């Protein structure tokens, strides 16, 4: 007998909320990756404050990595892979902020907030993820 839980429709409001959350995340990451590709002076200054290399090549590498993960996340077929890879990227940002003793709720947790927005948006609109992680 075929399992019909796969066919349970996702409520329309949940889908819309998921697309909005994912769209906000994607827009932010495109901006973030874009300013690293240029790279703007603020990127170089922030890298120095974080104890990271300040070369243009390093900033561009981070920008390309962020944009590739974002592109994978943006396409429904590869969204889960993109979210997994982006989780690693955000984890590195969190670790970097922790290493320098940055303020917890504004700097350290920002990667967590982005991760929640990213995964929450995906969970709201993706049936496969809803089946894997069933809440309530």
N, C-alpha and C positions, 0 to 999 in steps of 0.2 A: 504494500500500500504506500502511495506517495505521501511524503510529508508536506502538508499544505501550509505550514507556518511561514514558508518562504513567500507565499502569495498574499500574506496579510498586507493590505495597503497602508502606507505611511500617511498619517493625517496631513491634509494640505497645509495647515498652519505650521506643522513641524518641518515640512519640506521647505517652505518659504523661510522660516527661521534659520534652517540649516544653510540655505543658499546665501542669506544675508550675512550670517556669521562667517561662512567660508569666503564670501566676497570681501568682507572687511579684512580678514586675515591676508588674503591674496594681495589686496591693494597695498597693505602695509609692507608686505614682504617685497613687492615690486619696487616700492619706494626705497626700502632699505637696501636691496640689492643694487638698485640703480645708482644711489649715491656712492656706493662702494666701487662701482665700475668707473666712475668719472676720474678719480675719487675726489670728493670735495674736501676742503681743508678741515672741516669738522671731523671727518673720518680719520684723517691723519692725527689730529690733536687727540681724539678719543682713544685711538690705538696706543698713543704714547702714554696716556693716563692709565690705561689698562695693562701696560707693560708688554704690549704686543709689538711686532715689527711695524715700522711706520712706512715701509716701502709701498709704492704704488702697486707693485706686483702682488704683494700680500693682500692688500685691500681688494684688488680686482679678483683674486682667487676666491676670497670670501664672498664677494658679490656674485660671481659665477656659480659657486656652490649653492648659495641661497636661492638664486633664480632657477637653477635646475631642479632643486627640491620643490620649489613653489610651482614650477610648470608640471611636475609629476603630480602634485597635489591637485592642481586645477582641473586635470582631466579625469573624469569619473572612472575610467578603466584602470588608471594607475594611482588613484587618489590615496589608497591605503599605503602603498609603497612610499609615495611622497610624504605622507604623514609620519611614517616610521623614520624615514631619513631626516625629516625636518625636526623630529623629536631629538635626534642625536645632535643636530646643529644647535637647537635651543638649549640642550643640556650643556654643551660646551660654553655657551654664553653665560649660563647660570654659574657654572664652575669658575669662569673667569671673574665674574662679579664677586663671588664668594672669596676667591683668592685674594682680592685687594681689599676686602672688608667693606664693600659698598653697602649703602642702606638697604635693609631687608625688603620692605614692602614696595619701594619705588624702583629699585634697580635689580636686586637679586630675583625677586618674584616676577619681574616683567616677563621673563622667558616662560614662567609657569602660566601667567595670564594668557600669553599668546598661544601656548600649547593647549590650554583649556578651550580657547576660542576655536582653534584649528580642529581638535578632536571633537568638540561639541558640535560644531557645524557639520562635520562629516557624519557623526552618529545620527544627527537629526534627519539627514537625507539619504543615508546609505543603508539599505535593507540588510546587506551582508554583515555590516558592523553591528546593527541592532540585534541581529540574531545571535552574534557572538557574545555581545555584552547586553544582557537583558536586565534592566533596572525596574524594580517594582513589579 
